[in-house]
């Protein structure tokens, strides 16, 4: 049963979404907004794919549809059941995602508190100011639910009928199974999420840490190999399921994974890929495609996994934040996935160094992006540089946010073990180094 606060927050979220869905002009704006809708998550493109399937034509012949055959099969069933009126489905899925995010947050906070209880004997006495309390945890969990319900980026994604609503639910389910140590459901949802947008594949790294914890070295190695084999097997199974749903054709690969990786569509969005590749000479393109993609998929995973090997929960959230920021076709719906978890880390905010700058940059980008878009596309008094400047502001703000929270997390762990008093060397305060 829901308590009074949970019911109130869910009610607020429901009312806001229903109200905005009935505002036709607002709904049309979100559906056509490049900040909320991209070629990968546009519901209009999904409908096009559904009609092509009905006509027994391949949805992947042209350059319109970029959902997987399994996703199209799922969406076609929803479309048929609702007779095309899918608004209630989007609202229900978005509210379910928000509530499941709240459940994940409660488990994360409980686990952090339990770990603190076990390790408290190793903490310095003067670090009590940094200790978590049950009251703080309760407030943080409710803050996550409220944030998920009233987050304008989340609401806009829902009203735009972006398929990111379903993608984010898959990611949230993956996080939930990760927290509850349910290996098989975790692998299935992770493989489904990876089959849709490719980038969640990096989450296998925190999974290897999480599901091999509390075992001896030999058992951990065996467990790691078991998780990897299971992940590869389910991934192959989903690929062949897509193959059979696409009339035993691999044509979907070009329109899905190749499309995500090679970035052939330059439709403006809140990411950085579209502008760079619009301006780039063709003979440099392959080099920069691989550089940009490896930056997301490989650059961070190994150093962060090694550094946060004892903190798989934070590593999971951190990798989500990174690929949601730097993926090839991002939208506000990607950012809202990890934004909604920010209240969990409220105990780190005292160490965030650029909080005012981050908040101001996000607000400026959010408010100015549609204005610069209008000046560029409709008024003709600006150019692509104006709009791209706002996307750069938004991405730099996210980069500051991620790096600051990583710094704050490591600093807090250091101060818990070493105390709040910085030792002096030759009469000068020592410099903290985190290795």
C-alpha beads as a LAMMPS data file, in Angstrom:
LAMMPS data file: protein, C-alpha beads

435 atoms
434 bonds

1 atom types
1 bond types

-500.0 500.0 xlo xhi
-500.0 500.0 ylo yhi
-500.0 500.0 zlo zhi

Masses

1 110.0

Atoms # bond

1 1 1 0.000 0.000 0.000
2 1 1 1.116 3.545 -0.728
3 1 1 1.537 5.981 2.130
4 1 1 0.122 9.509 2.061
5 1 1 3.266 11.186 0.698
6 1 1 3.700 8.619 -2.080
7 1 1 0.039 8.917 -3.096
8 1 1 0.271 12.723 -3.136
9 1 1 3.382 12.791 -5.306
10 1 1 1.991 10.216 -7.749
11 1 1 -1.262 12.176 -7.927
12 1 1 0.639 15.375 -8.763
13 1 1 2.560 13.592 -11.516
14 1 1 -0.641 12.077 -12.955
15 1 1 -2.502 15.404 -13.000
16 1 1 0.395 17.246 -14.662
17 1 1 0.707 14.679 -17.448
18 1 1 -3.026 14.421 -18.134
19 1 1 -3.385 18.218 -18.185
20 1 1 -0.530 18.674 -20.677
21 1 1 -1.754 15.867 -22.940
22 1 1 -5.054 17.744 -23.351
23 1 1 -3.207 20.941 -24.370
24 1 1 -2.931 20.314 -28.102
25 1 1 -0.505 23.122 -28.885
26 1 1 1.805 22.141 -26.026
27 1 1 1.658 18.478 -27.023
28 1 1 2.429 19.318 -30.661
29 1 1 5.398 21.431 -29.577
30 1 1 6.918 18.577 -27.580
31 1 1 6.275 16.052 -30.366
32 1 1 8.188 18.232 -32.843
33 1 1 10.932 19.394 -30.491
34 1 1 14.451 18.252 -31.338
35 1 1 15.355 18.384 -27.649
36 1 1 12.801 15.709 -26.753
37 1 1 12.486 13.707 -29.975
38 1 1 15.261 12.240 -32.134
39 1 1 15.251 9.850 -35.124
40 1 1 15.714 6.986 -32.651
41 1 1 12.721 7.653 -30.398
42 1 1 10.092 9.495 -32.458
43 1 1 6.622 7.976 -32.068
44 1 1 5.678 9.270 -35.531
45 1 1 8.434 7.093 -36.975
46 1 1 7.205 4.162 -34.895
47 1 1 3.709 4.554 -36.387
48 1 1 5.267 4.605 -39.854
49 1 1 7.030 1.333 -39.057
50 1 1 3.803 -0.215 -37.738
51 1 1 1.946 0.606 -40.969
52 1 1 4.766 -0.757 -43.107
53 1 1 4.636 -4.014 -41.129
54 1 1 0.876 -4.223 -41.717
55 1 1 1.508 -3.904 -45.467
56 1 1 4.119 -6.700 -45.257
57 1 1 6.818 -4.227 -46.262
58 1 1 10.162 -4.010 -44.535
59 1 1 10.248 -0.964 -42.228
60 1 1 14.041 -0.845 -42.640
61 1 1 14.251 -0.256 -46.398
62 1 1 14.202 3.544 -46.077
63 1 1 15.721 5.861 -43.497
64 1 1 12.635 6.453 -41.341
65 1 1 12.431 3.597 -38.826
66 1 1 15.287 2.842 -36.424
67 1 1 13.576 0.717 -33.789
68 1 1 14.413 -2.985 -33.601
69 1 1 11.922 -5.539 -34.978
70 1 1 11.210 -6.678 -31.406
71 1 1 10.436 -3.099 -30.345
72 1 1 8.177 -2.605 -33.380
73 1 1 6.359 -5.848 -32.602
74 1 1 5.787 -4.647 -29.023
75 1 1 4.641 -1.171 -30.122
76 1 1 2.319 -2.611 -32.778
77 1 1 0.526 -4.646 -30.102
78 1 1 0.129 -1.552 -27.908
79 1 1 -1.111 0.453 -30.892
80 1 1 -3.649 -2.238 -31.800
81 1 1 -4.924 -2.655 -28.232
82 1 1 -5.427 1.099 -27.744
83 1 1 -6.668 1.679 -31.319
84 1 1 -3.989 4.338 -31.723
85 1 1 -4.841 6.248 -28.535
86 1 1 -1.618 5.510 -26.680
87 1 1 -1.600 8.550 -24.378
88 1 1 -2.799 6.550 -21.367
89 1 1 -0.108 3.938 -21.984
90 1 1 2.629 6.578 -22.016
91 1 1 1.310 8.150 -18.812
92 1 1 1.054 4.765 -17.079
93 1 1 4.546 3.674 -18.168
94 1 1 6.077 7.006 -17.145
95 1 1 4.429 6.874 -13.705
96 1 1 5.489 3.243 -13.295
97 1 1 9.035 4.212 -14.218
98 1 1 8.995 7.047 -11.663
99 1 1 7.680 4.784 -8.914
100 1 1 10.191 2.045 -9.732
101 1 1 12.935 4.700 -9.651
102 1 1 11.754 5.535 -6.123
103 1 1 11.919 1.851 -5.152
104 1 1 15.453 1.585 -6.554
105 1 1 16.442 4.729 -4.640
106 1 1 15.161 3.263 -1.362
107 1 1 17.187 0.110 -1.910
108 1 1 20.310 2.089 -2.789
109 1 1 19.974 4.262 0.312
110 1 1 19.299 1.239 2.534
111 1 1 22.355 -0.561 1.170
112 1 1 24.532 2.526 1.644
113 1 1 23.334 2.800 5.234
114 1 1 23.983 -0.906 5.881
115 1 1 27.489 -0.634 4.433
116 1 1 28.115 2.360 6.661
117 1 1 26.978 0.357 9.705
118 1 1 29.424 -2.443 8.856
119 1 1 32.347 -0.100 8.220
120 1 1 31.646 2.412 10.999
121 1 1 34.372 0.955 13.182
122 1 1 36.948 1.985 10.560
123 1 1 35.726 5.598 10.402
124 1 1 37.392 8.442 12.264
125 1 1 35.377 9.838 15.170
126 1 1 35.460 13.395 13.841
127 1 1 33.767 12.293 10.589
128 1 1 30.340 11.864 12.227
129 1 1 29.116 14.950 10.377
130 1 1 29.342 12.911 7.162
131 1 1 27.473 9.853 8.413
132 1 1 24.128 8.925 6.894
133 1 1 21.068 8.905 9.136
134 1 1 17.745 7.132 8.635
135 1 1 15.912 10.459 8.565
136 1 1 18.144 11.721 5.745
137 1 1 17.577 8.509 3.814
138 1 1 13.799 8.764 4.111
139 1 1 13.792 12.374 2.912
140 1 1 16.128 11.568 0.023
141 1 1 13.916 8.692 -1.137
142 1 1 10.823 10.908 -1.157
143 1 1 12.814 13.589 -2.992
144 1 1 13.613 11.055 -5.730
145 1 1 9.903 10.272 -6.149
146 1 1 8.963 13.958 -6.255
147 1 1 11.755 14.721 -8.721
148 1 1 10.618 11.889 -11.018
149 1 1 7.017 13.095 -10.882
150 1 1 7.531 16.819 -11.532
151 1 1 10.776 16.823 -13.535
152 1 1 9.905 18.931 -16.615
153 1 1 12.294 16.901 -18.762
154 1 1 10.504 13.700 -17.779
155 1 1 7.065 15.218 -18.294
156 1 1 8.091 16.640 -21.679
157 1 1 9.412 13.242 -22.783
158 1 1 6.103 11.628 -21.827
159 1 1 3.973 14.296 -23.556
160 1 1 6.172 14.056 -26.675
161 1 1 5.322 10.344 -26.784
162 1 1 8.990 9.524 -27.089
163 1 1 9.832 5.831 -27.015
164 1 1 12.469 6.800 -24.430
165 1 1 9.653 6.360 -21.909
166 1 1 9.838 2.610 -22.597
167 1 1 13.637 2.587 -22.918
168 1 1 14.022 4.293 -19.540
169 1 1 11.644 1.805 -17.945
170 1 1 13.894 -0.989 -19.221
171 1 1 16.945 0.729 -17.738
172 1 1 15.162 1.287 -14.428
173 1 1 14.145 -2.373 -14.307
174 1 1 17.771 -3.264 -15.018
175 1 1 18.848 -1.082 -12.089
176 1 1 16.200 -2.665 -9.860
177 1 1 17.300 -6.228 -10.633
178 1 1 20.894 -5.092 -10.171
179 1 1 20.061 -3.866 -6.669
180 1 1 18.072 -6.982 -5.752
181 1 1 20.774 -9.390 -7.024
182 1 1 18.405 -11.098 -9.490
183 1 1 20.919 -12.195 -12.087
184 1 1 18.729 -13.695 -14.836
185 1 1 16.128 -10.858 -14.908
186 1 1 19.007 -8.360 -14.807
187 1 1 20.745 -9.955 -17.792
188 1 1 17.496 -10.118 -19.788
189 1 1 16.583 -6.465 -19.196
190 1 1 20.187 -5.326 -19.781
191 1 1 20.331 -7.206 -23.086
192 1 1 16.955 -5.767 -24.117
193 1 1 18.093 -2.243 -23.213
194 1 1 21.364 -2.777 -25.112
195 1 1 19.498 -4.158 -28.124
196 1 1 17.460 -0.941 -28.268
197 1 1 20.164 1.699 -27.846
198 1 1 23.522 -0.154 -27.791
199 1 1 25.206 1.983 -25.093
200 1 1 23.835 0.183 -21.968
201 1 1 26.201 -2.658 -22.852
202 1 1 28.821 -0.871 -20.682
203 1 1 26.710 -1.729 -17.604
204 1 1 28.087 -5.252 -17.747
205 1 1 31.133 -3.879 -15.874
206 1 1 29.326 -2.981 -12.609
207 1 1 27.302 -6.190 -13.019
208 1 1 30.478 -8.278 -12.914
209 1 1 31.437 -6.530 -9.666
210 1 1 27.976 -6.757 -8.126
211 1 1 27.274 -10.410 -8.862
212 1 1 30.753 -11.654 -7.926
213 1 1 30.863 -9.848 -4.578
214 1 1 31.322 -11.713 -1.307
215 1 1 32.942 -14.698 -3.003
216 1 1 36.451 -16.083 -2.830
217 1 1 38.832 -15.172 -5.654
218 1 1 38.347 -18.471 -7.440
219 1 1 34.557 -18.379 -7.088
220 1 1 34.538 -14.723 -8.212
221 1 1 36.376 -15.588 -11.432
222 1 1 33.968 -18.448 -12.125
223 1 1 31.027 -16.146 -11.401
224 1 1 32.388 -13.466 -13.741
225 1 1 32.739 -15.978 -16.572
226 1 1 29.223 -17.272 -15.898
227 1 1 27.748 -13.740 -16.053
228 1 1 29.641 -12.984 -19.280
229 1 1 28.543 -16.230 -20.942
230 1 1 24.938 -15.638 -19.876
231 1 1 25.056 -12.058 -21.182
232 1 1 26.508 -13.118 -24.545
233 1 1 23.991 -15.976 -24.875
234 1 1 20.953 -13.788 -24.170
235 1 1 22.300 -11.070 -26.504
236 1 1 22.660 -13.602 -29.326
237 1 1 19.187 -14.940 -28.548
238 1 1 17.658 -11.451 -28.829
239 1 1 19.512 -10.831 -32.098
240 1 1 18.076 -14.004 -33.602
241 1 1 14.615 -13.133 -32.250
242 1 1 14.864 -9.824 -34.112
243 1 1 16.059 -11.757 -37.168
244 1 1 12.975 -13.989 -37.184
245 1 1 10.587 -11.116 -36.444
246 1 1 12.062 -9.339 -39.485
247 1 1 11.110 -12.215 -41.808
248 1 1 14.498 -13.901 -41.385
249 1 1 16.402 -10.873 -42.606
250 1 1 19.335 -8.993 -41.089
251 1 1 18.329 -5.739 -42.789
252 1 1 17.459 -4.200 -39.419
253 1 1 21.143 -4.096 -38.433
254 1 1 21.851 -1.258 -40.859
255 1 1 18.908 0.810 -39.591
256 1 1 19.546 0.232 -35.885
257 1 1 23.059 -0.482 -34.615
258 1 1 24.886 0.807 -37.685
259 1 1 22.688 3.916 -37.626
260 1 1 23.513 4.535 -33.953
261 1 1 27.232 3.935 -34.442
262 1 1 27.904 5.690 -37.755
263 1 1 25.566 8.691 -37.151
264 1 1 24.334 9.269 -40.745
265 1 1 21.403 11.501 -39.709
266 1 1 22.353 15.084 -38.807
267 1 1 18.987 16.134 -37.415
268 1 1 19.835 18.648 -34.642
269 1 1 19.467 17.420 -31.075
270 1 1 20.964 18.239 -27.673
271 1 1 24.080 16.174 -28.361
272 1 1 27.350 17.148 -30.001
273 1 1 27.607 14.582 -32.802
274 1 1 25.302 16.254 -35.337
275 1 1 27.185 19.567 -35.518
276 1 1 30.674 18.082 -35.582
277 1 1 29.872 15.698 -38.412
278 1 1 28.003 18.365 -40.374
279 1 1 31.141 20.524 -40.385
280 1 1 33.675 17.727 -40.853
281 1 1 35.471 16.822 -44.081
282 1 1 34.413 13.377 -45.323
283 1 1 37.926 11.910 -45.338
284 1 1 38.177 12.517 -41.549
285 1 1 34.746 11.107 -40.786
286 1 1 35.643 7.482 -40.017
287 1 1 38.415 8.524 -37.642
288 1 1 36.133 10.796 -35.640
289 1 1 33.192 8.389 -35.643
290 1 1 35.382 5.744 -34.014
291 1 1 36.951 8.311 -31.677
292 1 1 33.585 9.653 -30.496
293 1 1 32.074 6.188 -30.045
294 1 1 35.061 4.683 -28.281
295 1 1 35.057 7.726 -26.007
296 1 1 31.621 6.620 -24.769
297 1 1 32.006 2.856 -24.891
298 1 1 35.614 2.251 -23.824
299 1 1 37.405 5.324 -22.473
300 1 1 35.748 5.461 -19.038
301 1 1 34.726 1.903 -18.355
302 1 1 38.119 0.468 -17.371
303 1 1 39.547 3.257 -15.172
304 1 1 36.227 3.853 -13.409
305 1 1 35.647 0.130 -12.873
306 1 1 39.103 -0.209 -11.322
307 1 1 38.728 2.906 -9.151
308 1 1 35.156 2.108 -8.031
309 1 1 35.586 -1.655 -7.793
310 1 1 34.177 -1.574 -4.244
311 1 1 31.265 0.710 -5.197
312 1 1 29.334 -0.983 -8.036
313 1 1 26.148 0.983 -7.277
314 1 1 27.767 4.359 -7.831
315 1 1 29.636 2.943 -10.836
316 1 1 26.321 1.814 -12.372
317 1 1 24.805 5.290 -11.993
318 1 1 28.000 6.983 -13.218
319 1 1 28.206 4.924 -16.416
320 1 1 24.514 5.581 -17.067
321 1 1 25.147 9.312 -16.718
322 1 1 28.102 9.139 -19.108
323 1 1 26.399 7.293 -21.949
324 1 1 23.172 9.312 -21.521
325 1 1 25.281 12.452 -21.987
326 1 1 27.585 11.402 -24.823
327 1 1 25.462 8.995 -26.895
328 1 1 25.068 9.794 -30.602
329 1 1 21.365 10.771 -30.538
330 1 1 20.618 12.045 -27.027
331 1 1 17.421 13.730 -25.868
332 1 1 16.252 15.282 -22.631
333 1 1 14.661 11.932 -21.808
334 1 1 18.132 10.403 -21.536
335 1 1 19.303 13.060 -19.100
336 1 1 16.171 12.739 -17.004
337 1 1 16.984 9.072 -16.335
338 1 1 20.011 9.868 -14.216
339 1 1 18.779 13.317 -13.072
340 1 1 15.973 11.596 -11.158
341 1 1 18.518 9.743 -9.020
342 1 1 20.398 12.888 -7.988
343 1 1 18.589 13.280 -4.605
344 1 1 20.136 9.950 -3.578
345 1 1 23.525 11.620 -3.614
346 1 1 22.378 14.689 -1.633
347 1 1 24.925 13.800 1.084
348 1 1 27.639 14.561 -1.513
349 1 1 26.369 18.010 -2.475
350 1 1 28.521 19.770 0.143
351 1 1 31.584 18.777 -1.895
352 1 1 30.250 19.758 -5.318
353 1 1 32.482 22.592 -6.466
354 1 1 30.461 24.115 -9.325
355 1 1 26.868 23.758 -8.138
356 1 1 25.788 27.313 -9.014
357 1 1 27.496 27.151 -12.410
358 1 1 25.895 23.771 -13.198
359 1 1 22.384 24.881 -12.216
360 1 1 22.648 28.147 -14.165
361 1 1 24.037 26.413 -17.264
362 1 1 21.270 23.800 -17.295
363 1 1 18.586 26.452 -16.854
364 1 1 20.076 28.662 -19.571
365 1 1 20.326 25.736 -21.991
366 1 1 16.791 24.556 -21.218
367 1 1 15.297 28.023 -21.701
368 1 1 17.425 29.239 -24.612
369 1 1 17.472 26.091 -26.795
370 1 1 13.905 26.557 -28.122
371 1 1 14.527 30.300 -28.572
372 1 1 17.696 29.800 -30.613
373 1 1 15.915 27.060 -32.588
374 1 1 13.115 29.487 -33.450
375 1 1 15.589 32.214 -34.425
376 1 1 17.484 29.766 -36.630
377 1 1 14.680 27.799 -38.321
378 1 1 11.684 30.155 -38.350
379 1 1 12.895 33.749 -38.007
380 1 1 16.068 33.244 -40.055
381 1 1 17.927 35.731 -37.859
382 1 1 20.389 33.184 -36.440
383 1 1 22.275 30.116 -37.612
384 1 1 23.194 26.637 -36.396
385 1 1 25.962 28.015 -34.195
386 1 1 23.431 29.645 -31.864
387 1 1 21.545 26.395 -31.283
388 1 1 24.726 24.351 -31.012
389 1 1 26.012 26.789 -28.373
390 1 1 23.059 25.828 -26.165
391 1 1 23.677 22.109 -26.686
392 1 1 27.322 22.671 -25.742
393 1 1 26.270 24.537 -22.591
394 1 1 23.984 21.658 -21.632
395 1 1 26.662 19.026 -22.273
396 1 1 29.368 20.947 -20.430
397 1 1 26.995 21.344 -17.470
398 1 1 26.407 17.582 -17.434
399 1 1 30.153 16.973 -17.619
400 1 1 30.720 19.283 -14.637
401 1 1 27.929 17.531 -12.747
402 1 1 29.296 14.038 -13.343
403 1 1 32.916 14.947 -12.572
404 1 1 31.948 16.913 -9.451
405 1 1 29.860 14.072 -8.042
406 1 1 32.665 11.609 -8.725
407 1 1 35.086 13.931 -6.933
408 1 1 32.629 14.384 -4.046
409 1 1 32.061 10.631 -3.703
410 1 1 35.784 9.860 -3.518
411 1 1 36.484 12.779 -1.182
412 1 1 33.771 11.727 1.258
413 1 1 35.113 8.154 1.337
414 1 1 38.586 9.526 2.046
415 1 1 37.411 11.817 4.857
416 1 1 35.397 9.042 6.498
417 1 1 38.521 6.930 6.805
418 1 1 41.010 9.726 7.548
419 1 1 38.955 12.314 9.398
420 1 1 37.996 15.896 8.606
421 1 1 41.213 17.413 9.911
422 1 1 43.761 17.959 7.169
423 1 1 47.283 17.274 8.520
424 1 1 49.942 19.970 8.303
425 1 1 53.330 19.549 6.667
426 1 1 55.966 22.169 7.455
427 1 1 53.257 24.451 8.803
428 1 1 51.134 24.236 5.647
429 1 1 47.867 22.301 5.203
430 1 1 48.451 19.082 3.326
431 1 1 47.032 18.509 -0.141
432 1 1 44.599 15.618 -0.495
433 1 1 45.264 13.211 -3.337
434 1 1 42.779 10.521 -4.365
435 1 1 44.277 7.408 -5.863

Bonds

1 1 1 2
2 1 2 3
3 1 3 4
4 1 4 5
5 1 5 6
6 1 6 7
7 1 7 8
8 1 8 9
9 1 9 10
10 1 10 11
11 1 11 12
12 1 12 13
13 1 13 14
14 1 14 15
15 1 15 16
16 1 16 17
17 1 17 18
18 1 18 19
19 1 19 20
20 1 20 21
21 1 21 22
22 1 22 23
23 1 23 24
24 1 24 25
25 1 25 26
26 1 26 27
27 1 27 28
28 1 28 29
29 1 29 30
30 1 30 31
31 1 31 32
32 1 32 33
33 1 33 34
34 1 34 35
35 1 35 36
36 1 36 37
37 1 37 38
38 1 38 39
39 1 39 40
40 1 40 41
41 1 41 42
42 1 42 43
43 1 43 44
44 1 44 45
45 1 45 46
46 1 46 47
47 1 47 48
48 1 48 49
49 1 49 50
50 1 50 51
51 1 51 52
52 1 52 53
53 1 53 54
54 1 54 55
55 1 55 56
56 1 56 57
57 1 57 58
58 1 58 59
59 1 59 60
60 1 60 61
61 1 61 62
62 1 62 63
63 1 63 64
64 1 64 65
65 1 65 66
66 1 66 67
67 1 67 68
68 1 68 69
69 1 69 70
70 1 70 71
71 1 71 72
72 1 72 73
73 1 73 74
74 1 74 75
75 1 75 76
76 1 76 77
77 1 77 78
78 1 78 79
79 1 79 80
80 1 80 81
81 1 81 82
82 1 82 83
83 1 83 84
84 1 84 85
85 1 85 86
86 1 86 87
87 1 87 88
88 1 88 89
89 1 89 90
90 1 90 91
91 1 91 92
92 1 92 93
93 1 93 94
94 1 94 95
95 1 95 96
96 1 96 97
97 1 97 98
98 1 98 99
99 1 99 100
100 1 100 101
101 1 101 102
102 1 102 103
103 1 103 104
104 1 104 105
105 1 105 106
106 1 106 107
107 1 107 108
108 1 108 109
109 1 109 110
110 1 110 111
111 1 111 112
112 1 112 113
113 1 113 114
114 1 114 115
115 1 115 116
116 1 116 117
117 1 117 118
118 1 118 119
119 1 119 120
120 1 120 121
121 1 121 122
122 1 122 123
123 1 123 124
124 1 124 125
125 1 125 126
126 1 126 127
127 1 127 128
128 1 128 129
129 1 129 130
130 1 130 131
131 1 131 132
132 1 132 133
133 1 133 134
134 1 134 135
135 1 135 136
136 1 136 137
137 1 137 138
138 1 138 139
139 1 139 140
140 1 140 141
141 1 141 142
142 1 142 143
143 1 143 144
144 1 144 145
145 1 145 146
146 1 146 147
147 1 147 148
148 1 148 149
149 1 149 150
150 1 150 151
151 1 151 152
152 1 152 153
153 1 153 154
154 1 154 155
155 1 155 156
156 1 156 157
157 1 157 158
158 1 158 159
159 1 159 160
160 1 160 161
161 1 161 162
162 1 162 163
163 1 163 164
164 1 164 165
165 1 165 166
166 1 166 167
167 1 167 168
168 1 168 169
169 1 169 170
170 1 170 171
171 1 171 172
172 1 172 173
173 1 173 174
174 1 174 175
175 1 175 176
176 1 176 177
177 1 177 178
178 1 178 179
179 1 179 180
180 1 180 181
181 1 181 182
182 1 182 183
183 1 183 184
184 1 184 185
185 1 185 186
186 1 186 187
187 1 187 188
188 1 188 189
189 1 189 190
190 1 190 191
191 1 191 192
192 1 192 193
193 1 193 194
194 1 194 195
195 1 195 196
196 1 196 197
197 1 197 198
198 1 198 199
199 1 199 200
200 1 200 201
201 1 201 202
202 1 202 203
203 1 203 204
204 1 204 205
205 1 205 206
206 1 206 207
207 1 207 208
208 1 208 209
209 1 209 210
210 1 210 211
211 1 211 212
212 1 212 213
213 1 213 214
214 1 214 215
215 1 215 216
216 1 216 217
217 1 217 218
218 1 218 219
219 1 219 220
220 1 220 221
221 1 221 222
222 1 222 223
223 1 223 224
224 1 224 225
225 1 225 226
226 1 226 227
227 1 227 228
228 1 228 229
229 1 229 230
230 1 230 231
231 1 231 232
232 1 232 233
233 1 233 234
234 1 234 235
235 1 235 236
236 1 236 237
237 1 237 238
238 1 238 239
239 1 239 240
240 1 240 241
241 1 241 242
242 1 242 243
243 1 243 244
244 1 244 245
245 1 245 246
246 1 246 247
247 1 247 248
248 1 248 249
249 1 249 250
250 1 250 251
251 1 251 252
252 1 252 253
253 1 253 254
254 1 254 255
255 1 255 256
256 1 256 257
257 1 257 258
258 1 258 259
259 1 259 260
260 1 260 261
261 1 261 262
262 1 262 263
263 1 263 264
264 1 264 265
265 1 265 266
266 1 266 267
267 1 267 268
268 1 268 269
269 1 269 270
270 1 270 271
271 1 271 272
272 1 272 273
273 1 273 274
274 1 274 275
275 1 275 276
276 1 276 277
277 1 277 278
278 1 278 279
279 1 279 280
280 1 280 281
281 1 281 282
282 1 282 283
283 1 283 284
284 1 284 285
285 1 285 286
286 1 286 287
287 1 287 288
288 1 288 289
289 1 289 290
290 1 290 291
291 1 291 292
292 1 292 293
293 1 293 294
294 1 294 295
295 1 295 296
296 1 296 297
297 1 297 298
298 1 298 299
299 1 299 300
300 1 300 301
301 1 301 302
302 1 302 303
303 1 303 304
304 1 304 305
305 1 305 306
306 1 306 307
307 1 307 308
308 1 308 309
309 1 309 310
310 1 310 311
311 1 311 312
312 1 312 313
313 1 313 314
314 1 314 315
315 1 315 316
316 1 316 317
317 1 317 318
318 1 318 319
319 1 319 320
320 1 320 321
321 1 321 322
322 1 322 323
323 1 323 324
324 1 324 325
325 1 325 326
326 1 326 327
327 1 327 328
328 1 328 329
329 1 329 330
330 1 330 331
331 1 331 332
332 1 332 333
333 1 333 334
334 1 334 335
335 1 335 336
336 1 336 337
337 1 337 338
338 1 338 339
339 1 339 340
340 1 340 341
341 1 341 342
342 1 342 343
343 1 343 344
344 1 344 345
345 1 345 346
346 1 346 347
347 1 347 348
348 1 348 349
349 1 349 350
350 1 350 351
351 1 351 352
352 1 352 353
353 1 353 354
354 1 354 355
355 1 355 356
356 1 356 357
357 1 357 358
358 1 358 359
359 1 359 360
360 1 360 361
361 1 361 362
362 1 362 363
363 1 363 364
364 1 364 365
365 1 365 366
366 1 366 367
367 1 367 368
368 1 368 369
369 1 369 370
370 1 370 371
371 1 371 372
372 1 372 373
373 1 373 374
374 1 374 375
375 1 375 376
376 1 376 377
377 1 377 378
378 1 378 379
379 1 379 380
380 1 380 381
381 1 381 382
382 1 382 383
383 1 383 384
384 1 384 385
385 1 385 386
386 1 386 387
387 1 387 388
388 1 388 389
389 1 389 390
390 1 390 391
391 1 391 392
392 1 392 393
393 1 393 394
394 1 394 395
395 1 395 396
396 1 396 397
397 1 397 398
398 1 398 399
399 1 399 400
400 1 400 401
401 1 401 402
402 1 402 403
403 1 403 404
404 1 404 405
405 1 405 406
406 1 406 407
407 1 407 408
408 1 408 409
409 1 409 410
410 1 410 411
411 1 411 412
412 1 412 413
413 1 413 414
414 1 414 415
415 1 415 416
416 1 416 417
417 1 417 418
418 1 418 419
419 1 419 420
420 1 420 421
421 1 421 422
422 1 422 423
423 1 423 424
424 1 424 425
425 1 425 426
426 1 426 427
427 1 427 428
428 1 428 429
429 1 429 430
430 1 430 431
431 1 431 432
432 1 432 433
433 1 433 434
434 1 434 435
